[in-house]
Amino acid sequence: MSATASRSLVVVSAGLSQPSSTRLLADRLSAAVDRHLRGAGIEPQIEVVELRDQAKDLVNNLLAGFPSPHLRAALDAVLAADGLIAVTPIFSASYSGLFKLFFDLVERDGFAGKPVLIAATGGTARHSLALEHALRPLFAYLNAAVVATAVYAATEDWGRSGVAAEDSLVERIDRAALELSVAMSVRGSAARKDPFGDPVPFDQLLQSS
Amino acid sequence: MQFGIFSVGDVTPDPTTGRTPSEAERIQAMVAIALKTEEVGLDVFATGEHHNPPFVPSSPTTMLGYIAARTERLILSTATTLITTNDPVKIAEDYAMLQHLAGGRLDLMLGRGNMGPVYPWFGQDIRNGIPLAYENYVLLHRLWREDVVDWEGKFRTPLVGFTSTPRPLDGVPPFVWHGSIRSPEIAEQAAYYGDGFFHNNIFWPAEHVRRIVALYRRRFEHHGHGPADQAIVGLGGQTFMRKNSQDAVREFRPYFDHAPVYGGGPTLEEYMEQTPLTVGSPQQVIDRTLAFREVVGDYQRQLFLVDHAGLPLHSVLEQLDMLGELVVPVLRREFATNRPPNVPEAPLHPRVLAAHAAQAAATVNA
């Protein structure tokens, strides 16, 4: 791996309060991925998308059919990213509505094979499987490559030992971050297809139709 | 350059009075708007095609035939004719008949429609939207150019020895525009045939309009129809005017806030900033429209949407008066300035072209 290699990492956080435990978890995850990528000689470029700041624009896009420039920039960043960390609070046994609004608007073909780390926060560990039955299928639909370890942080997890004891939050963050950084470094830098670039020629479109 | 009106044909309550026009009133209002379009000196009236409430224009050629009989110069068009769910044979027949009755004052814009259930209602599947648009147009294109057609495709019964009648007037098929907001496949289709490409330019930021029109122009050249700057481009636009811009905003706001396509989303101000919607003075409309040229290059047709969201007929007719008196004459002059001589006008039927030439000569001699 060349010393000048770089990867873009986008962190999408759907936390509502400021500060939020969702953002806290997102920051811990991105710091861990940053560390692992640097350890592999890769320079990470990290951008955080706070969905709270996009809430009105998300609803507007839903109703008007096009994104504001602010939202377009966030969607473009996610589509262009070499890797993604997506973190949501769990509401009513699933991702929050705000989180889903955002991922309803990303173009699916910008996601194929993208390494994604999914994570969630909640009041109790009883909701942790929402990651597996809600977030993982969402990203599977988008054809993303979701890493094996999903990280759930219940309120009680923040009050345990800060060392990486087996299956502690710290250990899970580190394991998931390593998985994502490996996936990102193996996959290389993604070039996004421009739908208005060179189109499929008409003869070919006609034959395949 | 051509200027005109395109109407969706929605029946929408007037939010300021709560009153909903009847279908009968809305249909007559569309006719009145079309007649006014000619009266104030604009060039084109285009009607939508819809097959569900709250829209009235399900039968565009019937309406346009009636308008053709009551106008002299107006070019009749559609925005859009559903190439997906209409039988291309019936499109070929209906629009050729209309072309005869209108003395060539006809073109049409093809689109796929945007209401899912219309597909099954007409025996089609929305998942085949693009393939239907392609295959049906292959057939339509042949029916207007070949006297006897043998045909077999995926979506309609085969034809053996079929002749679509009447044949196009003087053997010249109606000019076709392909309308699309976001599908590069349709821009490619328009470019492949050397047909026109129309962007409704209403619900979409300028940057996207720029990119899809640029794609169409590049591919028009690629497919051998001439340089990219000679491709045939049409744009929509939406305006509401009063002499003072504050009055325009005050009067239009309730219509914007309650319109089914706008209400509840971005504010009027955000919408004006992010899309070509212009609510203001005639000068603001002039400035905004002239700037479209910077987005898509010199183009051939500009249509305005002025009659939706429940606006009463008298307001719409006032909009047309302002367009005809204050806006379009300036736009004609300004767009003609610096327009490279190699940029063509929108294609016209030879009979219409001859009539225009005769009229121009008569004006010069008068």
Interface residues (C-beta under 8 A of the other chain):
Chain A: V59 N60 L62 L63 A64 G65 F66 S68 P69 R72 P195 F196 G197 P199 V200 P201 F202 L205 L206 S209
Chain B: I130 P131 Y134 E135 V138 P184 E185 A187 E188 Q189 A191 Y192 F203 W204 P205 H208 R211 I212 A214 L215 R219 H223 Y262 G263 G264 G265 P266 E270 Y271 Q274 T275
